[in-house]
Amino acid sequence: MKTYTNTGNIDTRSGFGAGLEILGDSNPNVVALCADLTGSLKMNAFKDKHPDRFFQVGIAEANMMGIAAGLTIGGKIPFTGTFANFSTGRVYDQIRQSIAYSGKNVKICASHAGLTLGEDGATHQILEDLGLMKMLPGMTVINTCDFNQTKAATIAIADHDGPVYLRFGRPKVANFTPKDQSFEIGKAVKLQEGTDVTIVATGHLVWEALEAAKTLHEQGIAAEVINIHTIKPLDDKAILSSVKQTGCIVTAEEHNYLGGLGESVSRVLAQHHPTPQEFVATQDTFGESGTPAQLMEKYGLNAKAIVEKSKKVLKRK
Amino acid sequence: MTTSSNLQEFVTQVRRDILRQVHKVNSGHPGGSLGCTEFFSVLFKEVLRAKDHFDMDGKDEDLFFLSNGHISPVYYSVLSRCGYFPVEELKTFRHINSRLQGHPTTHEGLPGVRTASGSLGQGLSVALGSALSKKLNGDKHLVYSLHGDGELQEGQNWEAIMFAAANKIDNIIATVDYNGQQIDGSTDDVLPMGDLKAKFEAFGWDVIEEENGNDIDAVRNVLAEAKSKTGQSKPVVILLKTIMGNGVDFMMHTHAWHGKAPNDEQLEIGLKQNPETLGDY
């Protein structure tokens, strides 16, 4: 099996900041907006280098979404930055009417998604955002797995004409995907080949899926691991071609099992190739305070959980 | 510039269009539409510097945003009669497969509309974003927006109002349709908003009050005054007193016709009070 090396733990939000900084230099139409979380979103480099193209809107996310929509008129490409909770649920109607329905080219960039936000607790740990965003017609939804991929995705979405939701996180996590990768929206990345079980993971769960595959390999189980960085449009073909080989699947995400990646995969399987599936996801619950590792353990969102669900689904073949 | 009598003919025809649109489909919002007819007519016929090929790229022309999207009948009538799309298309208002949705949208590609509106309170933010875009592009044209007064109960407006002054966005002229009415009654009954002038001023805006928002000359003058105040580091707002249902006597001075269409008989009365001038569609 392939070996992946962690080149050093780093947060995905820093990947966003690095990508945005590059865009600032390369694309004069890129502008950035932030709702009083510039440091948390790692937007300082862009802000310092391009103060005329950076808009501090204060703690006023609804206004930020509207201003971003307006900036697209005349050709700007706005990137909004705040926490995932305030990027979605708080401003759902603004995104729905002023961005999605109006077809505005806004990039909604959301940090601190999911449980790994940690100690701040459930008020900030949104586990429903993928569902909210994927239900909006025309919205592209991306959840990246590490620094390098987040940086590449940030750069790539500037060239995509249409609204995008880009989700990343707070904690320092393994950085293992190629440094200067190209990022293709909607194209799944196969990380391991295997014939016994398919593991489809997104975001922070991708590294966990690789760790799980190692454990499974030691136990004689060959897991195929697919990194689904784009939840919508979903790479149906990659999923279907894998389950036709393996006959069972585990989906893994830092999100509620309702409305997330797992449900999107279920839809594809139900329509085209009914297959036993298990879900590594939160079970319709809010989070709580704790360290990221404690929370991922308690809510069953780590390599250990993926191994357990893989064994469970194997028995259902 | 058109003469006031020419523009009065335009206004009268727009009123007919409003009544006939909502009557045909037995739905829509005639009250606020009629109240803003003079404003729309002066703005689109005399004030807005628009490109004549309607390419909608938003560059090198003045822009208009309607935040209170429910008054789409007046918007559609004026857009069509200014050449944005065929007047005949007014027949399709609120019908299936139409570009003239109940509330305006860019989704169907209707020329003249730059954002969807209908869910209230969002238009000012979008207008401000486009004003910032103009500044970044070195485009000296202006952004105009229209808002209901009841709509100011939505909190997002006050985020936007605060932001505009803080960022010295002085290439925008927002107008509040100050008719004192909303669906459930007068604004004072539903949620009194106090002294709007003082509130806007406290937020750092340049405020112009106009008591006669249904008088063509008064609208013309106040828009000219507002324009003269742009470019001075402050956003500009016009508090435009209008009469809901203006021009159709039984629809005036009441909120009853906010979202109600006239029946056949009422339509006849309304049309008789506004004789055909530029030709019905």
Interface residues (C-beta under 8 A of the other chain):
Chain A: V31 D52 R53 F55 V57 G58 A60 A62 N63 M64 M65 G66 I67 A68 A69 G70 L71 T72 I73 G74 G75 K76 P78 D93 Q94 R96 Q97 S98 Y101 S102 G103 K104
Chain B: D57 G58 K59 L63 F65 T105 T106 H107 R114 T115 A116 S117 G118 S119 Q122 G123 L124 S125 V126 A127 L128 G129 S130 A131 L132 S133 K134 L136 N137 D139 G155 Q156 E159 A160 M162 F163 A166 N167
